[in-house]
Amino acid sequence: MGDMGGAGLRFGLLGPLRAWYGERELELGRPQQRAVLAVLLDAAGRTVAVPVLVEGVWGGAAPADPRKAVQLAVSRLRTAFRPYAGDEPERMPLVRVGDGYALRVPAAEVDAVAWQALLAEAEELRRTDAPPRQVREVLRGAQRLWAGEPLAGLPGPHAEAVRARLAEQRISAKETQLELDAELGDRTDLTAEAAALALEHPGRPRLTTVLMRALYQAGRKAEALAVYEDARPTLPPDEQGPAELQLRILREDATLLPAGPAPEPGVVPAADTWRAPDQLPASLPDFTGRVEEVETLADRLSGAGGRAVVVSALDGMGGVGKTTLAVHVARQARERFPDGQLFADLRGADHNPPDPGTVLAGFLRALGVDPAEIPPDTGERSALFRSALTGRRVLLVLDNAADSGHVEPLLPGSAGCAVLITSRHRLTGLAGAHQLRLDTLPPAQALELLTRIVGAERVAAEPAAAEEVVRACGLLPLAVRIVASRLAADPSLTLAALAEGLRHEHRLAELSDGERTVEATFALSYHRLDPELARAFRLLSLPDAPDVPLSCAAALLDRTEDQTDLLLEELVDLNLLHSPRFGRYGFHDLVRAYARGRLADEENAADRTAATDRLLDFCLATARSADQAARKAEPAELSLLGALVASPGRTIADGADAVQWMRDQAEVNAAAIALSCADPTLPLDRAAELADRMGAVIPERTQTGVIVDLAGRLAREAEARGEHGPLALARYLRGSMLWHINRYTESQEEIRRAVELCTDERTERVLAKALITLGSNARIHGRYAEAAEHAGRAADLFHRLGAQRAEGSALGEFAFSAAQTGRRTEARDAAERCAHLMSASGPVSAAIGRYYLARVLRLCGDPEAALAHAVGAREEFTTLQVTVFAAAAGDLAARIHAEAGRWPLAVDAAEAVLPLARRTSAALEAALLRTLGTALTGLGRPRQARALLTEALEVYRRLGLDEDAAQVEELLARSG
């Protein structure tokens, strides 16, 4: 590409995505931000359109405003490049081009491009019959470019595709290198490496042949043949390589044997008077899992001896097993470092960690330097340390580093050396270091760790309890080891009893074996936070939700979003928070428990109340915006109790954004409501209205049950406090949600109690809504006169309140019930007014109004007009993804066809929406089954018809809808 303004910048894709300007590593920010950069890097300077970026980073789970998310990521990346570009716009490598972006850096400064070049060089050397050793050195150089899994930790389809492509290239190149190793015969450890790779990548013919040849060369002919027999079922059927090698081994082909191994170059023998230090702690005999991380770090260590010191920095939360992993890998790699292994616990989480000069003095003595010759100055000691390591191959493990400055004086200068560093936060300031973040164990590995310590027999006796225990430990290795040691020390302690002890809120107290505690591990990280970070850490634990969006976090902390972003990203870097997706932040379960303990001890009640108040205000303001965008809801519907909010909330772009936000926000909203219930100093009006908005914007069955529980809790709390307005709203809401999940008897009881509570002007809106539900309940039980009375009264109330959309909905309910009682002219007038009022309130409301009109027209003897409106409404609901109404409109169309004797059309119309009804409403499902049964009877298919009618009858009986059940029984009787 030439120099396009990016000279001086380097990028690494062969591992976690990284960037450097000279020797300074740039901080690239959160995963989605780095994923945007990865797409741009892969485009090699070409312009990438915004939709392509969105698809590559988010796939089908794009944020509510994807263009804004891309703009924000680009803005932050430009900030990251500021150390290079400064204030000179022409030096900024990330530029806007039309409706997209391009990243302009020299191709040679991207490690993935260098990787491809070395692969091409090796291929050319092989094509020209270059010496095998020369080809192998090129491939070894290529492998040394790798720093772990490509684009490790980055989300999205693009990163996944790049990972798959590069991983295949890597293993293929490794196969070529191993084939050359076998041909040269100069590696004594070839069998072990080939066996490990063949186990990890079964079914690859080239790995099978390398392992077979290596075993044969080692004099293990029977094992070589057994490898072929074991691998044969997994090999491609047209692959002949392993089979041909089997025949050559059986013939004892002498050309398979090499001339003999060559001596390992570059090893500097130790002096006779000096003994290489071995300071590594013992490796744990029950070390479990971490296969990928072990391989990544081992690969890095195998590159020692190149042009630079190999430095790997391992970070993760306290207790995640960083030291255990580092020691395990270091022990495995000891033979590569014959001049010794040095270890130091830098106690970076302590208030007074050891001075690097003190550590250097110990290292120098271990390397044979006379104590009298060790200078007092830390800088001079560091220089002497580098000199002492010149020509030596030494491995250093620097455990629990505080920051980059803590370890820089301890780094060697000799290229034959390697360093493993562990820290509780990412050491971004270490030039050239490979960064690897360690997460909790996968569930299977956590269970395996418990089993290794406790014993397989004991775990097998209580498998469910064992799984519950490791889940309660948050899959954190330290926590699993602590509970496992308690179990091992007390054979009478059952897994079930331990699981019970870990269920309560104070489970951190259970995670102690007398010597170690998880709480103490977290305390080391917490006590190093400055006051502002510590406050953010505490307050963010207040809502009981898996994660919270940045905007909610800003409300909790009473900070701007930019200020909050900086705070939370720093907590992510310190491994006290995680960011599961763009703009959202959450805790590990045990860290949350610790944060809540700090919250209770260090934040006074007034501060906790103020934070809850801000969160509730923000959530309700945004929920009102979402309702207005989704349903064009009017003020009389948005604020049933007229609660005031100070927050403007989040801007909602449109109906789709509204629904997506409320779905994503459901657990945070529920948490805000629960906090309000738990705080007697906060009135419940906002919490009750927030619950009502949740049901209004996303009336889905999965959400309905949650709202039923929230409304029940609100009702109990409001009744205990004597807050009649919130109590009335909570009763109405619970009754409405119960109606939607077909629990009609409970619904009617709740709604009647709500109506009795609505005795003043403040509760008029609640009364009107409750009357509609009360009327719907009467209607579905066939009490049409009662239903019309309730709906008519609701329509009058909404008219007086100026709520046209709600008035239209009430008129639609009134019209249907009035038509059932024979008041057809009145019913038709009301239905037409309903459609007119609702047509001005957005597409969903307009479609509902059309559906209401259709069902009244059917009852008023105008079936063809009714059919046209029903079909049109069904199409509109389908487009708008309003599932329950799409099913209802489809059933109405099917009934009209059936009543006209158009049986095939009735069957088609009913079958088209029956799957929707099964997902949304049991009552609708039964109605469609009845319609289908009727139509199939008309088509002369009585057996199928009876099966469907019998199913409909069972559903109606289960729902307690006796009149509908009686009608189906009559149909069954007539069908014979």
N, C-alpha and C positions, 0 to 999 in steps of 0.2 A: 504493500500500500504506500510505501514511502513515508516520509516524515510529514504528518498531518497535524502537528501541534501536540502530539502526545509523548515526545521524547522525554525520557526521565521517569516515565511511569512504567511499572511492571505489574503483571497480573498473573495470579495462580488459579487455575481451574482444577488441577489434578489433586484435589483435596478440598477442604473448606475454601470457598471463594475468598481470595485475599488480593490486596493491592499495595504497592510500595512506590514511594517517590524517593529515589536514592536508597538510603538505608532505613528510611522512616516508613513504618507500616501505617497505612491509612485506615481509619475506622469506618467501615462500610455500613454499619447500622443493622437493622433488623432483617430477618430472613426474606420477607417479601421485597424489601428494597434491594437486597443483594440478588434476588432472583431476577429483577428487572435488569440489573447490570449484566447478569449472566446471559440473558437473551441478546442484549446489545453486543456483548463480546463475541458471542457465537456468530453474529451476523457479519463480523470482520469488516466493520466500517460502513456497511450498507445501512440504509434507512429502514427502520422498523416502524410500521404503522401502529398507532395506539391499540386498535382491536387485536392485532397480533400479539402485542405485549400483554394485554389482558388475558388472552387465551393461554399464552405460554406460562404466565405466572399463577393465574387463578383457575383456569379451566372452567368447569361448570359452576364453580362456587365464587363467582366474581362479587366484589363488594357492591354496596348499594349504588355508589357513584364511581364506576371503574375509571373513568377519565380523570376524576379528581385524585383517585388513589395513585394513578400513574404519575400525574403532575407532582404530587407530594413526594413520591419516591425519587423522581428525577431531581427535584429541588434539593432533597437531602443528599443525594449523590454528588450534586454540584458543590454542596457545602463540604463534603468529604474530600473533593478534589481541590479545594481552595488552597491548601499548602503548596500545591504545584502551580495552579493558575494565578494565584494572588488576585490582584485587581485588574488583570489584563484579560478582557473578554476573549481576545483572539487565542489565548492559551488554553481556554476551557475546552477539554476534549469531548465533553458531552453537549451536543448541540441539537437544536430543534430544526427539523427539515420538513417543511410542509405539515402534514398531519401525523408526523412521527418524530422519531429521535434517532440519532446516530452517535456512536462512540468511536472517535478517531484516534487510534493509537497504532504504532508500528506493530505489524503482525509478529515480529521477532520477539516482542516484549510480552507475549502471552505463552505460558508454559505449555499449553495444549498444542500450540502451533509448533513449538520446539520439539515436542513429543512426536508429532506427525513427521517432522523433518528427519528426526533420527530413525524412525521406522522406515522411511523411504530410503535413507542412506544404507541401513542394514540390508534392505531388500536388494538394492543395487549392488552391494558388495557380494551378496550371495549369488546374484545373477552373473557376476563377472568372476566367480570362483575364487574370491579372496580367501585368505587363510581363516579357518573357523575361529581361531582365537581373536582375530581382528573383528569379525562380525559380532562375536560375543561381547567384546568390550563396548561396542556401540550400543548393543541392546542393554547391557548393564547400565551404561550412562543414561539411557532412556528411562529405565526403571527407577533410577535415582531421582528423577524429576517428580515422582509421585509422592504425595504427602498424605495419602489416605483415600477414602471414598471421594470420587469427583463430585464437586458441588455439595459436599456433605451438609445435611440439614436444610437444604433449600427446598421449598415447596414448589409444586406446580408441574404440569405436563412437560414443559420444556426441560426443566432440570432432570426429570425422570428419564426422558429420552436421551439426554446427553450422558447421564450416568450409565445407562444401558449400553450406549454405543462405545464409550471410552472403556468401560469395564470389559467388554468383549475384546477390544483391541489389546487391552493390557494382558488378559489371560492368554490370548493368541501369541503375543510377543514373548510372554513367559514360557510358553510351550516351545517356541523356537530356541530360546536361550537354553532351556533344559535339554533339548535335543543336542545342542552343541556341547553342553556339559558332558552328556553321555558319550558323545563322539570323542571328545578329548580325554575323558576319563580322569580328570585331575581334581575331582571333588569327592571327599569321603562322606559328605553329608547329603549327597544327591538323593539317596534312597528315602531319607526322612522327609525332605522337602517335596519330592515327587509324590510320596504316599499321602502327605497332608493335602496337597492340591487335588489329587485324584479323589480323595474323600469329600472335599469341599465342592468339586465340580464333576459329579459322576456323569458318565456317558460321553466323555470327550476322548475320542480315539487317540489323539496325540499324547495326552497325559498317560493313558493306559500303556502305550508303547514305551514311553520314557521310563515309567516305573518298572515295567517288565525287563527292560534292558539293564537298568541300574541294579536290579536284584540279581540278574544273571551275572553281571560283572562282579558282583559281590560274592559270587559262589553260592547263591541261593536259588538254584534252578527250579526246585519244586515250588517255591513261593512265587517265582515269576510266572510259571504256568498256572498256578492257582489264581493269580490276579486276572489272567485272561478269562478263566472260567467264571469268576465272580462278576466280571465286567460285561461279559458277552450279552446278557439280557438287556443291558442299558445302552448298548452301542447301536448306531444307525445300521440298518440292515445291509446297506450297500457299501459299508466301510470295510476294507480288506486289510488295512495296515496291521492291526493287532493279530489277525489270523495268520498273516504272512510271517510276522515276527515269532509267533508260536511255533511254526514249522521250522524256522531257523534255529530257535532254541532247542527244539527236539533233535535237530541234526547237529547241535553243538557247533554252530557256525563260528569259526575263529575270528571272522571279521567283526563280530560283535564286541570283542574284547579290545580295550585301548592298549596303547603302548605302556601306560603307567602314569600315575599321578605326578604332576609337577609340584615342586615345593611352593608353598604360599609366599608370595613376595611381600616385601615391605614390613615385616615384623621385626621390631628392634628388640633383641634379647635383653633381658634384665641383667644387671651386674650381679656377680656372684655374691657380693656382700649385702645385697638388698633383696628383700622379699616383697613381692607385689601385695599391696593391701587388698583385703576383701572385707569391706565394711557394710555390705548389704545385710539388712535384716533377713531373718528366715522367711522363705515364701510359705504362705499358708497351704497346708496339705489339702484343704477342702476348697481351694480356689475354683470358682464356677463361672462358666459362660465367658462373655466378653471376647468371643472368637474373632470378630471383625476388628475390634480395637487392638487385640494382641497382634494380629497380623499386620495392621497398619504401623504400629510402633516398631515391630520387628523388622519390617521392610525399611523403615527409616534407619534403624541401627545398622542394617546390612550395608547401607551406603557410606558408613564411616570409612575414611581413607580417601575420599574424593578431594575436591578443591576447597572445601570449607568444613568447619566443625558442624556436626549434625546436632541440632537442638530441637527437642520436642517438648512443647508445653501443654500439659494436661490440666484442664480446669473442670470444675463441677461443684455442686453444693456440698456442704459438710456431710460426711457419712456415706457418700455415694461410692466410695471405694477407690479413690485416686491413688493413694499410697499402695494399697494392695496390688493394684494393676501394675503400677510402675515397678515395684519390687519383683513381681512375677515375671515381667518382661525382661528386666535387668538380669535376673537369675538365669533365664533361658539363653541370654546373649553373652554370658560370661566368657565363653571360649573365644569370642571375637575380640576380646579386650584382655590380652594376656598380661598386660602391665598393671592391672588392678582395677578395682571398683571402689569408688569413694561415695560415701553417703552422709548427708547432713540434714537434720530436721531444723528448718529455718524458723519454725514456730511463727509464721507470718500472721496468724490470727491472734497472737498474744499482744498485750499492750507494750511489752518490752522484748521484741524479738532479738536474737543474738546479732551482734555487729558482724558484717561480712569479714572484717579483719580477724575476728576471733575464729571464724570458720576456716579462713585461709591458713591461719597458724596450724590448726589441726591437720589440714590437708598436706601442708608442707612437711610436717613431721612424718606423716604416713608415707610420703614419697621419699623419705630418707634424708631430708635436709636437716643439718645440725641445728638444734634449737637456738644455739648462740648466733647463728647466721641469719635468723629470721628477723627482718627489719621491723621497727615499730609502726611505720606508716602503712595504712591499708593499700594505698596505690602502689607502693613499692612491693608489698607482699603479693599483690595481684600480678605484677610484672614478673616477680621471681617464680610464682606459681606457673605462669605460662611458659617460662623458660624451662622449668623442671619437667614439663609435659612434652617438650619438643622431642619428636622422634618416638614418643611412647604412644601406646594405644590404651587409653584409660576411659572407663565409663563413669560418669558422675550422675548420681541421683540427688537432686536438690528438692527436698520435700517441703510442702507448705510454705511457698514463697509469698511474701506480702505484696510485692509489686516488681516491676522490671528492674528498678534500681537496686532492689535487694539481691538480685542474682547476677547482674552484669559484672561485678568484680570477680565473680567465681567462675566465669566462663573461660575455658581453655582457648588457646590459639592454634594448637596443633590439629591438622586435618584428620589425623587418625583417631581423635577422641570424639566422644558423643556425650550428650547431656539429656537427661530426662528430668523435667521440672513439673511439680504439681503445685496447684494454687487454687484458692477458692474463687478467684475471678480471672477473667481472660487477661493475659499479659500481652496486650497489643503493642507495647513499646519495644518488644524484643525483635530486633532486626533479624530476618531470616529464619525465625523459629516457626516450626510447624505447630499449628494450634489444633487441639482435639478436645472437644467438650464431651464430658462423660455424663450420661443420663442414668436414671434408675434402671434396674434390671427389668427385662421382659418378664411377664408373669411366670412363664415356664422355668426360667432360670432362677427366679426368686424361690420358687417351690423346690427346685433341685438343690439350692443352697441349704434350705431348711432340712431337706431330706438327708443330705450328706452329714449334717451335724447331729440331727436327732435320731436318724436311723430310718431305713425304708419301711421296716415292719410297723413302726409306730405311726408313720404318716399314712401308710396304706390302711390302717385301722380307722382313721378319721380323715378321709380325703377332703370332705367338704369343709371341715373345721380348719384343716391345714391351708386350704386356699383362702379362707376368710382371714386367717392370721397374717399371711403374706400381703394380702390386700390392705389390712389394717396397718401394716408396717409401711404402707405407701411404696412397696417394692424397693425400699431403700436398704442397701446391703447391711449397713451398720445396724439398723433396726431389726432386720431379719436375724443377724448374728446374735444380737442381745436376747431376743425372745428364744432363739434356738438354744443358747447357752443355759437359759433358765429351765427350759424343758429337759435338757440333757442332765442338769444338776439335780432335778427333782422328778424321778420316774413316776411319782404319784400325780403330778400335774398333767391333766389331760389337755389336749389341743382345744377341745370345746370350752373348757373352763378359761383357758387363756384368751380365746376368741371373745368370750363374754366380757372379760375384763378390758379388752381393747375397744369395745363398742361405745363406751361412754365418752363424754366430752373431754375428760381429763386423761386421755390415753397416753399422753407423753410420760406421765408418772409411771405407767406400766412398762415403758420401754427403758428399763434399767436392770442391770444384773448385779448391782452393788458396786461395780468398778466403773462401768461405762454407762453414760446416759445420752440419748439422742438430744435431749434438751440442752445439755452442756455443749454439745457440738454446735448447735445453732447459735447458742449464746456467744460463742467465740466470734462468729461473723457479725452478729447484731451489735455487739459492743464496740465495734470499730466504725460504725456508721456515724456520720455527722448528724446533728439534731434534725435537720430538714429531711434527710433520707430516712432516719429512724421514724419520724412522724409519718411519712408517706407509707413506710412498711407497715406500721400499726393500723393506720386508718383504712388502708386498702383491704384489710382483712375483715372489715366490719360487715359487708354484705356476704351472705352465705350463698355464693354463686361460683361456678367453676372458673369463670374469668369475667372481667368487666372491660367495656370499651374505654378508649382514652377519654372520650367526652364525659363519661360517668366518673371516671377517676378524677378528672379535673374538678368536677362538682364536689366530690367527696373532700378533696384536698383544699378547695377554695383557691385554686391556682389557675392560670391560663393553660390552655392545652399545650402550648410550646414549653412552658415551665414544667408541666406535669410529664410531658414526653421525656425531657431530659432526666428527670428524677427516676422515672420508671425504667428507662433504658439503662441507667446506671445500676439499678437494682437487678436488672436482667444480667448485666455484665458480672455482677457479684454473685450470681446464681442464687439469689434470694427470691426472684420472680422468674416466670417464664412467659414467653409471648407465643401462644399457640398459633395465632394467625395475625394478619396485619391489623395493627391498631387495637389489639386486645391483650390483656395481661392477667395472669393468674398465679396461684401458689401451688406448690406441691402440698398434698394434704397435711403432712406433718409440720411443714413450715408454716402453713396457715394456723394450725393449732398453737404453735409457738407464738406467732404474731398476735393471736387473740389473747394469749396470756399476757403479753406485753401491753396490749391495748387496755385490758382490764386493770393492770397495775399502774400504768403510767399516764393514761388519758383520763381526765376527770369526767364526771357524768355530763357536765355542761358541754364539753368539747365533743363527746360522742353524740349527744343530742343534736348539736349544731351540724355535725357531719351528716347525720341521718336526715335532718331537715333539708340540707342542700341537695342530697341525693334524691329524696322524694320529690322535691320541687322540680328538679331537672327531669326526672322520669315522667312525671305527670304532664309537664309542659310539652315534652316531646311526644307523649302518647296522644295528647289532644291534637297536635299538628299531624300526627300519623292518621288519626281518625278523620280529620278534615280532608286530608289528601286522598284517603282510601274511599270514603263514603260521602264526601261533601257534607259531612255532618254540620248541623247548625249549632249556634251557641246554646240553645235550649237542650240539645242532646249532648254536647261536649261537656257540659258542667252541670250535672244533675243536682248538685248541692251548692253550686256557685262558689266553690272554694277558690281563693286567690293564690296565685303563684307568682314568685318574683323572678324566676329564671325564664329566659326566652326559649330554653330547650335547644334541641338540635334541629337544624333545617331539614325538612323532608321534601325530597324532590317531586315525587309523584306517588301514585297508588302502589306501584310495584316496590318502590323504596320503602313505603309505609309498612307493607306486609312483611318485607324482609327484615326491617329494623325490629318490628314487634316480635317476630319469631326469634331473632338472634338475642333480643333483649328480654325474653320471657323470664328467664331465671333471675336476672338482675331485678326486674320489676317485682317478681315474687319476693325476692330478698328484701327489697325496700319496704314492701307491705309488711313483711314479718317484723322488720326492725321497728316500724311504726307501732305495731301491735305490742311490741315488747317495751316500748317507752311511754309510760303514762303521762309524760309531760307534753306529748305531741297529739293534737286532735286527730281524729281518724277520718275526717272528711276527705282529705287528699288520697289517703290510702284506699278508701272505698271507691273513689272515682277512678283511681288508677286500675284497680281490678276490673271495673266496669269497662274501661277503654280496652283492656286486654281482650275481653270477650267480644267487644264490638268489632275490632280490626281483624282478629284471627279466630273466628268461631269454628275451630276444627276439633274433632273428637278428642285428639290427644291433649289439646289445650283445655277443653271443657272440664275434664275431671280435675285438673289442677286448679281451675278457677272455683269450682264447687268447694274444694277444700279451703282455699283462701277466703272465700266469702263466709264459710262457716266459722273460721277463726275470727274474722272481722266482726261477725255478728256476736259471738260470745264476748269478745273484748268490749265492743260498743255497749252491749247490754250491761256488762259489769260496771262500766263507767257512766252509764246513763246518757249516752250520746245518741239521741233519738234519730237525727238525720242520717248519720252513718249506719245506724242499725237498720233503718228502713231500706236504705240502698243495698246493704249487704243481704238482707232477706230477699229483696227483689232479685238481686243478681244471682243468688244461689238458686232461687226458684226458676229463673229463666234458664240457667245452665242445666238444671235437672230436667226441664221440659225438653231441651234439645237432645238429651241422651235418653229420652223416653221413660223417665222415672216420674210419671204423671201424678201419682198420688202424693209423693213427697213434694213435687213442684207446687201443687195446688195449696198444700198446707203452708209452705213458705210464702207464697204470694199473698194469701189471705192475711198472714201475719204482717206482711209489708204494708198492705192496704190499710190495716188498722192503725199502723204507726204514722201514716201520712195525714197529719192533722193541721198543718200550717202551710203558709205560702212557700216556705223553703223546700218543702217536700212535694210540691205540686208536680214537678217533672217526674219524680220517682213514681208518684201515684199514677200518672198517665201511662208510663211504661209498664207498671205492674198490671194495670187494667187490660192492656193488650194481651199480656201473657195469660191472665186469668180468662180472658175471652177465648184465646187459642186453646186453652185446656178444656173449656166447655165445648168448643167446636169439635175437637177431636173425639169427644165422648158423645157427640150427637145432640148436645143441648144447645140448639141453634138460637133460640130466643134469648137465652141467657148470654150466649156469646155475643149476639148483636148488641145487647144492652151494654155490656162492658166495653166493646170496641167503639160504640157510638159515644159513650161518655169520654173515652180516651181521646177521640177525634175532637170533641168540643174543647177539652182541656188544651190540647196541642194548638188548636186554632187560636185560643185566647193567648197562649204563650208565644205565638208567632213562629212556630216550628212547622214549616210547610211540609218538609219531607216526612217528618214523623206523623203529621196529620194525614198525609197521603197513605202511609202504611196502615194507620188505624182505620181509615176509610175502606181500604182494601179488605181488611178483616171483617169490618161491618158489612160490606156489600155481599161477601160470600155467605155469611150466616143469614143475612136478611133474605137473600134469594132462596135459601133453603126453607125459609118459613113462608114463602109465597109472595113476599113483598118485592116483586120483580122490577117494577118501574123505579122504585126507590133504590133498589140494589144496583141497577144499571147506571143510574145517575151518579151514585156514590163511587162506583168502579171507574167511570170515565173521569170524574174529578180526581180520583186517586192517581190514575195514569198521568193526568195533566200536571198535578203537583210534583210527582216524583220524576217526571221527565226533565225537570230543571235542576236535578240534584246529582248529576253525574251518571255515568253509564250503568253502574250496578243498580242504582235506585230506579233508573228508567226501565231496566229490564224487569225488575221486581214489579213495578207498576203495570207493565205489560202483561206479566204472568197473572197478577190479580184480576186484571180486566178479562183475560181469556177464561179463567175459571168461572167468572160470573156470567159471561156471555153464553157459555155452555149451559148453565142452569136456566138462563132466560130464553132458551130456544133458538139461539143463533150459532149453531155448531161450526159452520164454515168460517165465520169471522173469528170464533174462539180458536179454531185450529190454526189459522194464520198467525194469530198472536202467540199461541203456545209454541209453535215451531220457531217463530222469530225469537221469542224469549229464550228458548233452549239454545239456539245458536249463539246468542249474545252471552249467555251464562257460560257456555263452553269456552268461548273465546276469552272471557274474563276469568276463567278457572274458578267460578263460584259453583262448586261441585253439588252441594245439596239442592240448590235451586235448579241446576241443570237437570238433575234427576226428577225433581217435582214437575218441571215443565214437560219433560219427556213422558212421564206417566200420564199427564193430562192429555197430551197429543195422542198417546196410545189408546186412552179411554174413548176419546172422540171417534177415532177410527173404528174401535170395537162396537161402539153404539150405532155406527152407520153400517155395520156388517162388513167393513173392509178388513177382514181378519188378517191377511198377510201383512198389510201395512201396520196393523196394531202390533203384531208380533215383532216386526222390525223395529218399530219405535220403542217398544218396551225393552227388548234385548239390548238395544244400543246404550241405554242408561242404567240397566240393572247393576252392572259392576260399580257404578258411581254410588248408587243407593246402598249397596252392601258395605261401602267404606264410610258412609256418612250417617245413615238414619235407618234404624230397624223398622220404624213405621213406614217409611217410604219403600223400603225393601219389600215389606208385606203387601203394600198397595200394588207394586209392580208385579209381584208374583200372582196376585189376584187378577190383574189385568191380563197377564200372559195366559193364565189358566182359562180365563173366559174366552180369549181369542183362539186358543188351541181347541177348546170345546167346539167352537164354531167351525174350525177347520176339520173336524171329525177325527181328532187325535185324543180320545178320552183318557187313555192311560197316562200320557204326559201331562194332560190337564189336571188330572186328579193328584198327581205327585206334586205339582206346583201349588195347587189350592190347599193341599194338606200342609205343605210347608208354610204357606201364608197363615193358615189357621193357627198353627203352633206359635208363630211370632205374635199374632194378635192376642192370643191367650196369655202369652208371657208378659205382654205389655199391659194387660188388663183392659183392652179395648173391646168391650163386650159386644157393642152394636156391630162393629166391623166383623168380629168373629161370627156373630149370628148370620150376617149376610153371606160369609164364605160357607158356613155350614149349609145354608140354603142352596148355594151353587153346587156344592158337593152332592146334596140330595138329588138335585135335578139331573146331575151328570150320570146318575145311576151307579 
